[in-house]
Amino acid sequence: MKIGIIGGGASGMIAAISAARQEADVTILEGGDRIGRKILVTGNGKCNFTNHMMDNTCFRSNTIADISPFLEKFGVEDTLAFFTSLQMLYKDRNGYYYPASEQASTVLDVLRFELEAHKEQINVLTGCKARTVTYQKDGTVKVVCGTEHFIFDRVILACGSKASPKTGSDGSGYQLLRSLKCGCHIEEVVPALVQLRCKEDYLKAVSGVRIEGQVTLILDGSVVCREQGEIQLTDYGVSGIPVFQISRFASYGCANSQDVRVQFDFMPGMNKEKFEAYMMERRNLLCDRKMEQFCAGLLNKKVCTLFCKMAGISMEDRVGNVPDKAFGRFVSLFKEWTLRVDKPNGFDMAQICAGGLSMQEINAHFAMKKCPSVYVVGELLDVDGICGGYNLQWAWTSGYLAGQYAALD
Ligand SMILES: Cc1cc2nc3c(=O)[nH]c(=O)nc-3n(C[C@H](O)[C@H](O)[C@H](O)COP(=O)(O)OP(=O)(O)OC[C@H]3O[C@@H](n4cnc5c(N)ncnc54)[C@H](O)[C@@H]3O)c2cc1C
């Protein structure tokens, strides 16, 4: 069986290894000058390659409700066993798995060495960017790269999305899908796991602040989701893992011209009534002090100063002299500070994309229903994971299974 794999990223490499283990003859066509570039930047250079906590709730999609049947066939234990078979030691940090070296390059190295170990069966061609893919009448697939063309029995599209295009994934996978001319549906592609830009112009005052809290996403006045963790405030908007987790929904909201807001609760340990009662007690206790002193020990100084300003209070004001209404506004900001989202940062800043080829277009073997010799894997599909090793897990799951099925189907 001659299998062509377009894209030598995470999903393409594992697909090649899995197909070769089933005796297939594999060619990887990689557009860049080297394979696996994106792996090197994952997990801040440490590569969080999977996670102990793995179920359907860790993944989002517009076109499939439950991806657990795929995870049951190749999940966390299979991923760990696979990398163990490549002699890679790993460490478990509260359920988040990293290579023991804490170097993303280790993950790429062991994959490369395994490709080399199968060099009789796996041919890696770099600098070979696929331009079109044609499903031929006899069921074979023609791939055109510049002036060259290749004919394969099966092709696996593993081109990634258009997030972080400097690593090679420039969105050409969507064009390849269109070049098949089978009318397949591609769900709108938006940046995800990305920072959000906000309309407020006063954010410079709190730029650089990192603060524990809860963020709630509100679209057209309705609460969509909520996440907790370290929030990072920047001069243009908000960042940090909880913001990343909600960002795909915010991106779709912006793309659909909805009113997108993020609301912060910087006192998630106390409910509103309890916090208000605490602040009234503090106000009584410290009524002779200046607001500057009142704020000390409450929360980050820059944030307190901003909240005072927003409530119309000067840091020089005596606590006892602050009018009730202004004090009430000040208190409410700690639990309900709301920013209007303008747009997400672009694809260049996004870790992943949401959207992609509809999951309704593929069968249980990752083959396209309309072109059964063409398989689609990884981020090119309409599945996106939350932060924590889930996007690579999807690359390993889809890539491994598609490689095996393409060799055996
Ligand atoms: C900064 C950053 C940090 C991340 N950290 C993590 C993390 O810690 N854990 C995690 O799980 N996920 C993480 N991710 C996400 C994860 O890296 C991706 O989801 C995953 O790599 C996707 O794998 P893929 O094989 O689908 O695509 P890619 O890895 O993007 O590979 C696609 C390959 O296809 C090639 N290609 C594209 N078009 C063509 C063409 N027309 N012809 C030939 N070749 C082509 C590209 O050059 C590329 O090599 C991170 C992403 C970024 C950007």
The ligand as an SDF file (V2000), in Angstrom:
LIG
                    3D

 53 58  0  0  0  0  0  0  0  0999 V2000
    3.0780   28.1230   20.8770 C   0  0  0  0  0  0  0  0  0  0  0  0
    2.3260   26.8270   20.8690 C   0  0  0  0  0  0  0  0  0  0  0  0
    2.3250   26.0260   22.0070 C   0  0  0  0  0  0  0  0  0  0  0  0
    1.5960   24.8380   22.0180 C   0  0  0  0  0  0  0  0  0  0  0  0
    1.6860   24.0290   23.1240 N   0  0  0  0  0  0  0  0  0  0  0  0
    1.0080   22.8560   23.1490 C   0  0  0  0  0  0  0  0  0  0  0  0
    1.1610   21.9590   24.2480 C   0  0  0  0  0  0  0  0  0  0  0  0
    1.9760   22.1640   25.1670 O   0  0  0  0  0  0  0  0  0  0  0  0
    0.3940   20.8400   24.2520 N   0  0  0  0  0  0  0  0  0  0  0  0
   -0.4770   20.5360   23.2320 C   0  0  0  0  0  0  0  0  0  0  0  0
   -1.1500   19.5160   23.2970 O   0  0  0  0  0  0  0  0  0  0  0  0
   -0.5760   21.3350   22.1480 N   0  0  0  0  0  0  0  0  0  0  0  0
    0.1480   22.4770   22.0740 C   0  0  0  0  0  0  0  0  0  0  0  0
    0.0650   23.2830   20.9530 N   0  0  0  0  0  0  0  0  0  0  0  0
   -0.8190   22.8520   19.8360 C   0  0  0  0  0  0  0  0  0  0  0  0
   -0.1790   21.7090   19.0310 C   0  0  0  0  0  0  0  0  0  0  0  0
    1.1650   22.0090   18.7560 O   0  0  0  0  0  0  0  0  0  0  0  0
   -0.9200   21.4770   17.7180 C   0  0  0  0  0  0  0  0  0  0  0  0
   -2.2880   21.2850   17.9850 O   0  0  0  0  0  0  0  0  0  0  0  0
   -0.3800   20.2590   16.9590 C   0  0  0  0  0  0  0  0  0  0  0  0
    0.9830   20.4200   16.6780 O   0  0  0  0  0  0  0  0  0  0  0  0
   -1.1510   20.0550   15.6730 C   0  0  0  0  0  0  0  0  0  0  0  0
   -0.5790   18.9840   14.9770 O   0  0  0  0  0  0  0  0  0  0  0  0
   -0.8320   18.8040   13.4170 P   0  0  0  0  0  0  0  0  0  0  0  0
   -0.0360   17.6350   13.0050 O   0  0  0  0  0  0  0  0  0  0  0  0
   -2.2820   18.8010   13.1350 O   0  0  0  0  0  0  0  0  0  0  0  0
   -0.2670   20.1350   12.7320 O   0  0  0  0  0  0  0  0  0  0  0  0
    1.2080   20.7600   12.7250 P   0  0  0  0  0  0  0  0  0  0  0  0
    1.9780   20.2720   13.8960 O   0  0  0  0  0  0  0  0  0  0  0  0
    1.0060   22.2170   12.5740 O   0  0  0  0  0  0  0  0  0  0  0  0
    1.8860   20.1580   11.4200 O   0  0  0  0  0  0  0  0  0  0  0  0
    1.4510   20.4820   10.1210 C   0  0  0  0  0  0  0  0  0  0  0  0
    2.6150   20.2830    9.1710 C   0  0  0  0  0  0  0  0  0  0  0  0
    2.1350   20.3240    7.8360 O   0  0  0  0  0  0  0  0  0  0  0  0
    3.0260   21.0830    7.0340 C   0  0  0  0  0  0  0  0  0  0  0  0
    2.2390   21.5960    5.9010 N   0  0  0  0  0  0  0  0  0  0  0  0
    1.2190   22.4880    5.9260 C   0  0  0  0  0  0  0  0  0  0  0  0
    0.7100   22.6680    4.7070 N   0  0  0  0  0  0  0  0  0  0  0  0
    1.4210   21.8670    3.8690 C   0  0  0  0  0  0  0  0  0  0  0  0
    1.3660   21.6050    2.4710 C   0  0  0  0  0  0  0  0  0  0  0  0
    0.4780   22.2050    1.6720 N   0  0  0  0  0  0  0  0  0  0  0  0
    2.2480   20.7030    1.9380 N   0  0  0  0  0  0  0  0  0  0  0  0
    3.1640   20.0760    2.7230 C   0  0  0  0  0  0  0  0  0  0  0  0
    3.2580   20.3090    4.0610 N   0  0  0  0  0  0  0  0  0  0  0  0
    2.3990   21.1750    4.6230 C   0  0  0  0  0  0  0  0  0  0  0  0
    3.5410   22.1460    7.9750 C   0  0  0  0  0  0  0  0  0  0  0  0
    4.7660   22.6890    7.5300 O   0  0  0  0  0  0  0  0  0  0  0  0
    3.6750   21.3700    9.2780 C   0  0  0  0  0  0  0  0  0  0  0  0
    4.9430   20.7680    9.3970 O   0  0  0  0  0  0  0  0  0  0  0  0
    0.8100   24.4570   20.8930 C   0  0  0  0  0  0  0  0  0  0  0  0
    0.8330   25.2420   19.7380 C   0  0  0  0  0  0  0  0  0  0  0  0
    1.5930   26.4230   19.7250 C   0  0  0  0  0  0  0  0  0  0  0  0
    1.6300   27.2410   18.4540 C   0  0  0  0  0  0  0  0  0  0  0  0
  1  2  1  0
  2  3  1  0
  2 52  2  0
  3  4  2  0
  4  5  1  0
  4 50  1  0
  5  6  2  0
  6  7  1  0
  6 13  1  0
  7  8  2  0
  7  9  1  0
  9 10  1  0
 10 11  2  0
 10 12  1  0
 12 13  2  0
 13 14  1  0
 14 15  1  0
 14 50  1  0
 15 16  1  0
 16 17  1  0
 16 18  1  0
 18 19  1  0
 18 20  1  0
 20 21  1  0
 20 22  1  0
 22 23  1  0
 23 24  1  0
 24 25  2  0
 24 26  1  0
 24 27  1  0
 27 28  1  0
 28 29  2  0
 28 30  1  0
 28 31  1  0
 31 32  1  0
 32 33  1  0
 33 34  1  0
 33 48  1  0
 34 35  1  0
 35 36  1  0
 35 46  1  0
 36 37  1  0
 36 45  1  0
 37 38  2  0
 38 39  1  0
 39 40  1  0
 39 45  2  0
 40 41  1  0
 40 42  2  0
 42 43  1  0
 43 44  2  0
 44 45  1  0
 46 47  1  0
 46 48  1  0
 48 49  1  0
 50 51  2  0
 51 52  1  0
 52 53  1  0
M  END
$$$$
